[in-house]
Amino acid sequence: MDTHDVLAAGLPTLGWAVHGGLLWRRLATARRDPLTGLHTRTGFTARAERLLAKHPHAAVLLVDLDDFKAINDTHGHAAGDAVLTATARRLTSWCGHHGIAARLGGDEFAAIVTDPARTPGLFALRITLDELVSHNGCVLRVSASVGHAHRAHLPVPTLTDALSKADAAMYAAKGHGRRNTTR
């Protein structure tokens, strides 16, 4: 076998390797929100299901920014983007090494923490999420409603049930006014 034969045999393999690498990169990109760098719904769901099944004390959170549309309408979409990226940073920091955060879409975020006892607590999260955001010389007031569900308190400990319970708790918090957290 000469060099030409070796090259001819190796080219298809190289092509498939490059193609596979590009597909892997596209898939990874699709699982990350381009603005915040957080997991998208798809990326979050896959990881969260594994974490929830593995950790009996895990908690699932949903976060929705209050009056977010008013920020976009009053200060522009760039200001809204600044609020979204600040929220993403704050939620990721709060989760620490004990969880993951995601942007589900729009101004809705989710997180799962595997060991809630090692996180600063929901009150601390709410305080952090409600901190002011500066953008182009403007100070933007931000508040969020947070709902959560603990795996141990669910009749069926699935991600779907946890998200449903956290969603109901989040909307109950919104019903009690801004800057609320409930379960």
CYANA upper distance limits for C-alpha pairs under 8 A (distance plus 0.5 A):
  1 MET  CA      5 ASP  CA      6.55
  1 MET  CA      6 VAL  CA      7.54
  2 ASP  CA      6 VAL  CA      7.05
  3 THR  CA      7 LEU  CA      6.68
  4 HIS  CA      8 ALA  CA      6.61
  5 ASP  CA      9 ALA  CA      6.65
  6 VAL  CA     10 GLY  CA      6.61
  7 LEU  CA     11 LEU  CA      6.58
  8 ALA  CA     12 PRO  CA      8.25
  9 ALA  CA     13 THR  CA      8.09
 10 GLY  CA     14 LEU  CA      6.69
 11 LEU  CA     15 GLY  CA      6.58
 12 PRO  CA     16 TRP  CA      6.69
 13 THR  CA     17 ALA  CA      6.65
 14 LEU  CA     18 VAL  CA      6.71
 15 GLY  CA     19 HIS  CA      6.57
 16 TRP  CA     20 GLY  CA      6.38
 17 ALA  CA     21 GLY  CA      6.66
 18 VAL  CA     22 LEU  CA      6.75
 19 HIS  CA     23 LEU  CA      6.71
 20 GLY  CA     24 TRP  CA      6.60
 21 GLY  CA     25 ARG  CA      6.69
 22 LEU  CA     26 ARG  CA      6.71
 23 LEU  CA     27 LEU  CA      6.64
 24 TRP  CA     28 ALA  CA      6.64
 25 ARG  CA     29 THR  CA      6.58
 26 ARG  CA     30 ALA  CA      6.61
 27 LEU  CA     31 ARG  CA      6.93
 28 ALA  CA     32 ARG  CA      7.21
 29 THR  CA     33 ASP  CA      8.25
 29 THR  CA     34 PRO  CA      8.33
 30 ALA  CA     40 THR  CA      8.05
 31 ARG  CA     39 HIS  CA      6.11
 31 ARG  CA     40 THR  CA      5.65
 31 ARG  CA     41 ARG  CA      8.06
 31 ARG  CA     42 THR  CA      6.52
 31 ARG  CA     43 GLY  CA      5.05
 31 ARG  CA     44 PHE  CA      8.33
 32 ARG  CA     37 GLY  CA      6.08
 32 ARG  CA     38 LEU  CA      5.98
 32 ARG  CA     39 HIS  CA      4.94
 32 ARG  CA     40 THR  CA      5.67
 32 ARG  CA     43 GLY  CA      7.46
 33 ASP  CA     37 GLY  CA      5.54
 33 ASP  CA     38 LEU  CA      5.92
 33 ASP  CA     39 HIS  CA      6.47
 33 ASP  CA     40 THR  CA      5.96
 33 ASP  CA    103 ARG  CA      7.39
 34 PRO  CA     38 LEU  CA      8.48
 35 LEU  CA     81 ASP  CA      8.01
 35 LEU  CA     85 THR  CA      7.47
 36 THR  CA     84 LEU  CA      7.54
 36 THR  CA     85 THR  CA      5.62
 36 THR  CA     88 ALA  CA      6.57
 36 THR  CA     89 ARG  CA      8.43
 36 THR  CA    103 ARG  CA      8.19
 38 LEU  CA     88 ALA  CA      7.47
 38 LEU  CA    101 ALA  CA      6.85
 38 LEU  CA    102 ALA  CA      5.45
 38 LEU  CA    103 ARG  CA      6.46
 39 HIS  CA     43 GLY  CA      5.70
 39 HIS  CA     44 PHE  CA      5.88
 39 HIS  CA    101 ALA  CA      7.20
 39 HIS  CA    102 ALA  CA      4.98
 39 HIS  CA    103 ARG  CA      6.75
 40 THR  CA     44 PHE  CA      6.42
 40 THR  CA    102 ALA  CA      6.19
 40 THR  CA    103 ARG  CA      6.00
 40 THR  CA    104 LEU  CA      6.13
 40 THR  CA    105 GLY  CA      8.08
 41 ARG  CA     45 THR  CA      6.42
 41 ARG  CA    102 ALA  CA      7.30
 41 ARG  CA    103 ARG  CA      7.31
 41 ARG  CA    104 LEU  CA      5.31
 41 ARG  CA    105 GLY  CA      8.13
 42 THR  CA     46 ALA  CA      7.05
 43 GLY  CA     47 ARG  CA      7.12
 44 PHE  CA     48 ALA  CA      6.19
 44 PHE  CA    100 ILE  CA      8.28
 44 PHE  CA    101 ALA  CA      7.96
 44 PHE  CA    102 ALA  CA      6.47
 45 THR  CA     49 GLU  CA      6.46
 45 THR  CA    159 LEU  CA      8.33
 46 ALA  CA     50 ARG  CA      7.25
 47 ARG  CA     51 LEU  CA      6.76
 48 ALA  CA     52 LEU  CA      6.39
 48 ALA  CA    100 ILE  CA      8.34
 48 ALA  CA    112 ILE  CA      6.98
 48 ALA  CA    159 LEU  CA      7.63
 49 GLU  CA     53 ALA  CA      6.65
 49 GLU  CA    158 THR  CA      7.76
 49 GLU  CA    159 LEU  CA      6.23
 50 ARG  CA     54 LYS  CA      6.68
 51 LEU  CA     55 HIS  CA      6.47
 51 LEU  CA     58 ALA  CA      8.16
 51 LEU  CA    112 ILE  CA      8.41
 51 LEU  CA    114 THR  CA      7.31
 52 LEU  CA     56 PRO  CA      7.57
 52 LEU  CA     58 ALA  CA      6.49
 52 LEU  CA     59 ALA  CA      8.43
 52 LEU  CA    112 ILE  CA      8.37
 52 LEU  CA    114 THR  CA      7.89
 52 LEU  CA    151 ARG  CA      7.66
 52 LEU  CA    157 PRO  CA      8.12
 52 LEU  CA    158 THR  CA      7.75
 52 LEU  CA    159 LEU  CA      7.38
 53 ALA  CA    157 PRO  CA      8.09
 53 ALA  CA    158 THR  CA      8.01
 55 HIS  CA    114 THR  CA      6.35
 55 HIS  CA    115 ASP  CA      8.32
 56 PRO  CA    151 ARG  CA      6.81
 56 PRO  CA    152 ALA  CA      6.87
 57 HIS  CA    114 THR  CA      6.95
 57 HIS  CA    115 ASP  CA      6.63
 57 HIS  CA    116 PRO  CA      7.73
 57 HIS  CA    150 HIS  CA      7.32
 57 HIS  CA    151 ARG  CA      6.59
 57 HIS  CA    152 ALA  CA      6.69
 58 ALA  CA    112 ILE  CA      7.34
 58 ALA  CA    113 VAL  CA      6.05
 58 ALA  CA    114 THR  CA      4.71
 58 ALA  CA    115 ASP  CA      6.27
 58 ALA  CA    116 PRO  CA      7.10
 58 ALA  CA    150 HIS  CA      6.55
 58 ALA  CA    151 ARG  CA      6.10
 58 ALA  CA    152 ALA  CA      8.29
 59 ALA  CA    112 ILE  CA      6.12
 59 ALA  CA    113 VAL  CA      5.92
 59 ALA  CA    114 THR  CA      7.08
 59 ALA  CA    115 ASP  CA      8.21
 59 ALA  CA    116 PRO  CA      7.06
 59 ALA  CA    148 HIS  CA      7.25
 59 ALA  CA    149 ALA  CA      6.08
 59 ALA  CA    150 HIS  CA      4.77
 59 ALA  CA    151 ARG  CA      6.36
 60 VAL  CA    110 ALA  CA      7.86
 60 VAL  CA    111 ALA  CA      6.32
 60 VAL  CA    112 ILE  CA      4.96
 60 VAL  CA    113 VAL  CA      7.15
 60 VAL  CA    148 HIS  CA      5.97
 60 VAL  CA    149 ALA  CA      5.83
 60 VAL  CA    150 HIS  CA      6.90
 60 VAL  CA    151 ARG  CA      8.18
 60 VAL  CA    162 ALA  CA      6.72
 60 VAL  CA    163 LEU  CA      7.19
 60 VAL  CA    166 ALA  CA      7.33
 61 LEU  CA    110 ALA  CA      5.94
 61 LEU  CA    111 ALA  CA      5.60
 61 LEU  CA    112 ILE  CA      6.69
 61 LEU  CA    146 VAL  CA      7.35
 61 LEU  CA    147 GLY  CA      6.15
 61 LEU  CA    148 HIS  CA      4.73
 61 LEU  CA    149 ALA  CA      7.09
 61 LEU  CA    163 LEU  CA      7.95
 61 LEU  CA    166 ALA  CA      6.44
 62 LEU  CA    108 GLU  CA      7.72
 62 LEU  CA    109 PHE  CA      6.30
 62 LEU  CA    110 ALA  CA      4.96
 62 LEU  CA    111 ALA  CA      7.11
 62 LEU  CA    146 VAL  CA      6.23
 62 LEU  CA    147 GLY  CA      5.82
 62 LEU  CA    148 HIS  CA      6.77
 62 LEU  CA    163 LEU  CA      7.83
 62 LEU  CA    166 ALA  CA      6.42
 62 LEU  CA    167 ASP  CA      6.79
 62 LEU  CA    170 MET  CA      7.16
 63 VAL  CA    108 GLU  CA      6.22
 63 VAL  CA    109 PHE  CA      5.45
 63 VAL  CA    110 ALA  CA      6.48
 63 VAL  CA    144 ALA  CA      6.93
 63 VAL  CA    145 SER  CA      6.23
 63 VAL  CA    146 VAL  CA      5.11
 63 VAL  CA    147 GLY  CA      7.14
 63 VAL  CA    170 MET  CA      7.59
 64 ASP  CA    107 ASP  CA      6.37
 64 ASP  CA    108 GLU  CA      5.10
 64 ASP  CA    109 PHE  CA      6.85
 64 ASP  CA    144 ALA  CA      6.02
 64 ASP  CA    145 SER  CA      5.88
 64 ASP  CA    146 VAL  CA      7.15
 64 ASP  CA    170 MET  CA      8.09
 65 LEU  CA    107 ASP  CA      6.19
 65 LEU  CA    108 GLU  CA      7.28
 65 LEU  CA    142 VAL  CA      7.87
 65 LEU  CA    143 SER  CA      6.48
 65 LEU  CA    144 ALA  CA      4.74
 65 LEU  CA    145 SER  CA      6.86
 66 ASP  CA    142 VAL  CA      7.82
 66 ASP  CA    143 SER  CA      6.02
 66 ASP  CA    144 ALA  CA      5.61
 66 ASP  CA    145 SER  CA      7.08
 66 ASP  CA    174 LYS  CA      8.40
 66 ASP  CA    178 ARG  CA      7.19
 67 ASP  CA     71 ILE  CA      7.64
 68 PHE  CA     72 ASN  CA      7.21
 68 PHE  CA     80 GLY  CA      7.85
 68 PHE  CA    107 ASP  CA      7.50
 69 LYS  CA     73 ASP  CA      6.55
 70 ALA  CA     74 THR  CA      6.30
 71 ILE  CA     75 HIS  CA      6.09
 71 ILE  CA     76 GLY  CA      7.46
 71 ILE  CA     77 HIS  CA      8.49
 71 ILE  CA     79 ALA  CA      7.50
 71 ILE  CA     80 GLY  CA      6.48
 71 ILE  CA    140 LEU  CA      8.13
 72 ASN  CA     76 GLY  CA      5.04
 72 ASN  CA     77 HIS  CA      5.43
 72 ASN  CA     78 ALA  CA      8.30
 72 ASN  CA     79 ALA  CA      7.10
 72 ASN  CA     80 GLY  CA      5.64
 73 ASP  CA     77 HIS  CA      8.15
 75 HIS  CA     79 ALA  CA      6.33
 75 HIS  CA     80 GLY  CA      8.10
 76 GLY  CA     80 GLY  CA      7.06
 77 HIS  CA     81 ASP  CA      6.55
 78 ALA  CA     82 ALA  CA      6.77
 79 ALA  CA     83 VAL  CA      6.87
 79 ALA  CA    135 HIS  CA      6.56
 80 GLY  CA     84 LEU  CA      6.74
 81 ASP  CA     85 THR  CA      6.63
 82 ALA  CA     86 ALA  CA      6.57
 82 ALA  CA    133 VAL  CA      7.97
 82 ALA  CA    135 HIS  CA      7.21
 83 VAL  CA     87 THR  CA      6.54
 83 VAL  CA    133 VAL  CA      6.87
 83 VAL  CA    142 VAL  CA      8.06
 84 LEU  CA     88 ALA  CA      6.65
 84 LEU  CA    107 ASP  CA      7.41
 85 THR  CA     89 ARG  CA      6.67
 86 ALA  CA     90 ARG  CA      6.62
 86 ALA  CA    133 VAL  CA      7.69
 87 THR  CA     91 LEU  CA      6.54
 87 THR  CA    129 LEU  CA      6.72
 88 ALA  CA     92 THR  CA      6.54
 88 ALA  CA    101 ALA  CA      8.15
 88 ALA  CA    102 ALA  CA      8.33
 88 ALA  CA    103 ARG  CA      8.06
 88 ALA  CA    109 PHE  CA      8.42
 89 ARG  CA     93 SER  CA      6.56
 90 ARG  CA     94 TRP  CA      6.62
 90 ARG  CA    128 THR  CA      7.09
 90 ARG  CA    129 LEU  CA      6.98
 91 LEU  CA     95 CYS  CA      6.75
 91 LEU  CA    101 ALA  CA      7.08
 91 LEU  CA    111 ALA  CA      8.24
 91 LEU  CA    125 LEU  CA      7.94
 91 LEU  CA    129 LEU  CA      7.99
 92 THR  CA     96 GLY  CA      6.80
 92 THR  CA    100 ILE  CA      7.33
 92 THR  CA    101 ALA  CA      6.19
 94 TRP  CA    119 THR  CA      7.11
 94 TRP  CA    120 PRO  CA      7.38
 94 TRP  CA    125 LEU  CA      7.03
 95 CYS  CA     99 GLY  CA      5.56
 95 CYS  CA    100 ILE  CA      6.82
 95 CYS  CA    101 ALA  CA      7.69
 95 CYS  CA    111 ALA  CA      8.03
 95 CYS  CA    112 ILE  CA      8.29
 95 CYS  CA    113 VAL  CA      6.71
 95 CYS  CA    119 THR  CA      6.92
 96 GLY  CA    100 ILE  CA      8.45
 96 GLY  CA    119 THR  CA      7.82
 98 HIS  CA    113 VAL  CA      5.89
 98 HIS  CA    114 THR  CA      5.91
 98 HIS  CA    115 ASP  CA      6.47
 98 HIS  CA    116 PRO  CA      8.30
 98 HIS  CA    118 ARG  CA      7.86
 98 HIS  CA    119 THR  CA      7.94
 99 GLY  CA    111 ALA  CA      7.49
 99 GLY  CA    112 ILE  CA      5.82
 99 GLY  CA    113 VAL  CA      4.49
 99 GLY  CA    114 THR  CA      6.16
 99 GLY  CA    115 ASP  CA      8.35
100 ILE  CA    111 ALA  CA      6.05
100 ILE  CA    112 ILE  CA      6.13
100 ILE  CA    113 VAL  CA      7.15
101 ALA  CA    109 PHE  CA      7.79
101 ALA  CA    110 ALA  CA      6.23
101 ALA  CA    111 ALA  CA      4.70
101 ALA  CA    112 ILE  CA      7.18
102 ALA  CA    109 PHE  CA      6.07
102 ALA  CA    110 ALA  CA      5.64
102 ALA  CA    111 ALA  CA      6.58
103 ARG  CA    107 ASP  CA      8.11
103 ARG  CA    108 GLU  CA      6.61
103 ARG  CA    109 PHE  CA      4.88
103 ARG  CA    110 ALA  CA      6.83
104 LEU  CA    108 GLU  CA      6.08
104 LEU  CA    109 PHE  CA      5.86
104 LEU  CA    110 ALA  CA      7.16
105 GLY  CA    109 PHE  CA      7.76
113 VAL  CA    119 THR  CA      8.40
115 ASP  CA    119 THR  CA      7.69
116 PRO  CA    121 GLY  CA      7.77
117 ALA  CA    121 GLY  CA      8.09
120 PRO  CA    124 ALA  CA      6.38
120 PRO  CA    125 LEU  CA      7.69
121 GLY  CA    125 LEU  CA      6.85
122 LEU  CA    126 ARG  CA      6.62
122 LEU  CA    181 THR  CA      7.90
123 PHE  CA    127 ILE  CA      6.77
123 PHE  CA    181 THR  CA      8.19
124 ALA  CA    128 THR  CA      6.61
125 LEU  CA    129 LEU  CA      6.55
126 ARG  CA    130 ASP  CA      6.59
126 ARG  CA    144 ALA  CA      7.55
126 ARG  CA    145 SER  CA      8.40
126 ARG  CA    146 VAL  CA      7.90
126 ARG  CA    179 ARG  CA      7.62
126 ARG  CA    180 ASN  CA      8.12
126 ARG  CA    181 THR  CA      7.71
127 ILE  CA    131 GLU  CA      7.06
129 LEU  CA    142 VAL  CA      7.75
129 LEU  CA    143 SER  CA      6.89
129 LEU  CA    144 ALA  CA      6.91
130 ASP  CA    141 ARG  CA      7.99
130 ASP  CA    142 VAL  CA      5.64
130 ASP  CA    143 SER  CA      4.93
130 ASP  CA    144 ALA  CA      7.00
130 ASP  CA    179 ARG  CA      7.84
131 GLU  CA    141 ARG  CA      7.90
131 GLU  CA    142 VAL  CA      6.95
131 GLU  CA    143 SER  CA      8.16
132 LEU  CA    139 VAL  CA      6.91
132 LEU  CA    140 LEU  CA      6.13
132 LEU  CA    141 ARG  CA      5.64
132 LEU  CA    142 VAL  CA      6.41
133 VAL  CA    139 VAL  CA      6.26
133 VAL  CA    140 LEU  CA      5.55
133 VAL  CA    141 ARG  CA      7.22
133 VAL  CA    142 VAL  CA      7.60
134 SER  CA    138 CYS  CA      6.10
134 SER  CA    139 VAL  CA      5.06
134 SER  CA    140 LEU  CA      6.54
135 HIS  CA    139 VAL  CA      6.94
135 HIS  CA    140 LEU  CA      7.86
143 SER  CA    178 ARG  CA      7.21
143 SER  CA    179 ARG  CA      6.10
144 ALA  CA    178 ARG  CA      7.56
144 ALA  CA    179 ARG  CA      6.26
144 ALA  CA    180 ASN  CA      7.86
145 SER  CA    170 MET  CA      6.31
145 SER  CA    171 TYR  CA      8.14
145 SER  CA    173 ALA  CA      6.36
145 SER  CA    174 LYS  CA      6.34
145 SER  CA    178 ARG  CA      7.31
145 SER  CA    179 ARG  CA      6.41
145 SER  CA    180 ASN  CA      5.89
145 SER  CA    181 THR  CA      6.35
146 VAL  CA    169 ALA  CA      7.97
146 VAL  CA    170 MET  CA      5.51
146 VAL  CA    173 ALA  CA      7.33
146 VAL  CA    180 ASN  CA      7.24
146 VAL  CA    181 THR  CA      5.26
146 VAL  CA    182 THR  CA      7.15
147 GLY  CA    165 LYS  CA      8.48
147 GLY  CA    166 ALA  CA      5.14
147 GLY  CA    167 ASP  CA      6.62
147 GLY  CA    168 ALA  CA      7.73
147 GLY  CA    169 ALA  CA      4.98
147 GLY  CA    170 MET  CA      4.29
147 GLY  CA    171 TYR  CA      8.01
147 GLY  CA    173 ALA  CA      7.56
147 GLY  CA    181 THR  CA      6.45
147 GLY  CA    182 THR  CA      5.89
147 GLY  CA    183 ARG  CA      5.94
148 HIS  CA    162 ALA  CA      8.41
148 HIS  CA    165 LYS  CA      7.63
148 HIS  CA    166 ALA  CA      4.73
148 HIS  CA    167 ASP  CA      8.08
148 HIS  CA    169 ALA  CA      6.96
148 HIS  CA    170 MET  CA      7.78
148 HIS  CA    182 THR  CA      7.53
148 HIS  CA    183 ARG  CA      5.73
149 ALA  CA    153 HIS  CA      7.76
149 ALA  CA    154 LEU  CA      8.21
149 ALA  CA    162 ALA  CA      6.07
149 ALA  CA    163 LEU  CA      7.92
149 ALA  CA    165 LYS  CA      6.42
149 ALA  CA    166 ALA  CA      5.58
149 ALA  CA    183 ARG  CA      6.78
150 HIS  CA    154 LEU  CA      7.43
150 HIS  CA    162 ALA  CA      7.74
151 ARG  CA    157 PRO  CA      5.94
151 ARG  CA    158 THR  CA      8.38
151 ARG  CA    162 ALA  CA      7.34
152 ALA  CA    157 PRO  CA      7.73
154 LEU  CA    161 ASP  CA      7.74
154 LEU  CA    162 ALA  CA      7.52
156 VAL  CA    161 ASP  CA      7.38
157 PRO  CA    161 ASP  CA      7.24
157 PRO  CA    162 ALA  CA      7.43
158 THR  CA    162 ALA  CA      6.71
159 LEU  CA    163 LEU  CA      6.47
160 THR  CA    164 SER  CA      6.61
161 ASP  CA    165 LYS  CA      6.66
162 ALA  CA    166 ALA  CA      6.55
163 LEU  CA    167 ASP  CA      6.36
164 SER  CA    168 ALA  CA      6.77
165 LYS  CA    169 ALA  CA      6.72
165 LYS  CA    183 ARG  CA      8.29
166 ALA  CA    170 MET  CA      6.52
166 ALA  CA    183 ARG  CA      7.17
167 ASP  CA    171 TYR  CA      6.79
168 ALA  CA    172 ALA  CA      6.67
169 ALA  CA    173 ALA  CA      6.70
169 ALA  CA    181 THR  CA      8.36
169 ALA  CA    182 THR  CA      6.00
169 ALA  CA    183 ARG  CA      5.21
170 MET  CA    174 LYS  CA      6.86
170 MET  CA    181 THR  CA      7.50
170 MET  CA    182 THR  CA      7.10
170 MET  CA    183 ARG  CA      7.92
171 TYR  CA    175 GLY  CA      6.69
172 ALA  CA    176 HIS  CA      7.03
172 ALA  CA    182 THR  CA      7.52
173 ALA  CA    177 GLY  CA      7.30
173 ALA  CA    178 ARG  CA      8.17
173 ALA  CA    179 ARG  CA      8.43
173 ALA  CA    180 ASN  CA      5.54
173 ALA  CA    181 THR  CA      5.87
173 ALA  CA    182 THR  CA      6.02
174 LYS  CA    178 ARG  CA      6.61
174 LYS  CA    179 ARG  CA      8.46
174 LYS  CA    180 ASN  CA      7.23
176 HIS  CA    180 ASN  CA      7.31
